[in-house]
Amino acid sequence: MNKIRQQLRFKGRVQGVGFRYTANQIAQKLGITGWVYNDYDGSVLMEAQGTKSQISQMINLLEKGTFIEIDSIDKIDLQIEQNEQSFRVK
């Protein structure tokens, strides 16, 4: 299983709509590790580690969120964090 780690910045209506809670639930269900954080500029910043397929699936599920409206996602590839065990809300 080839894991990757990406920093994802979600822009749109992503704060105050349960985004972080939803992301945490999806990550736990899919076995993704990392974290999610409401940034000061109104975006949501996430680091997600899993397979490319798992991360794509997470994004697809987030886009289907009831109140979540993602306008854009900025992605940056990062180094794997070997000892990370869970996903958390910061």
Residue pairs with C-beta under 8 A, 6 or more apart in sequence:
1 51
2 51
2 52
3 49
3 50
3 51
3 80
4 49
4 50
4 51
4 52
4 55
4 77
4 80
5 34
5 47
5 48
5 49
5 77
5 78
5 79
5 80
5 81
6 47
6 48
6 49
6 55
6 75
6 76
6 77
6 78
7 45
7 46
7 47
7 75
7 76
7 78
8 45
8 46
8 47
8 48
8 59
8 73
8 74
8 75
9 39
9 43
9 44
9 45
9 46
9 73
9 74
10 19
10 43
10 44
10 45
10 46
10 62
10 70
10 72
10 73
11 42
11 43
11 70
11 71
11 72
11 73
11 74
12 68
12 69
12 70
12 71
12 72
13 67
13 68
13 69
14 42
14 43
14 44
14 68
14 69
14 70
15 38
15 42
15 43
15 44
17 65
17 67
17 68
17 69
18 65
18 66
18 67
18 68
19 36
19 44
19 62
19 65
19 68
20 36
20 37
20 38
20 44
20 89
21 89
22 61
22 62
22 65
22 68
23 36
23 44
23 46
23 58
23 62
23 87
23 89
24 36
24 87
24 88
24 89
26 32
26 58
26 61
26 62
27 33
27 34
27 36
27 48
27 58
27 87
28 86
28 87
30 50
30 54
30 57
30 58
31 50
31 54
32 48
32 49
32 50
32 54
32 55
32 58
32 87
33 48
33 49
33 50
33 81
33 84
33 85
33 86
33 87
34 46
34 47
34 48
34 49
34 84
34 87
35 46
35 47
35 87
35 88
35 89
35 90
36 44
36 45
36 46
36 87
36 88
36 89
36 90
37 44
37 45
37 46
37 89
37 90
38 44
39 45
47 78
48 55
48 58
48 87
49 80
49 81
49 84
50 58
59 73
62 68
62 70
63 70
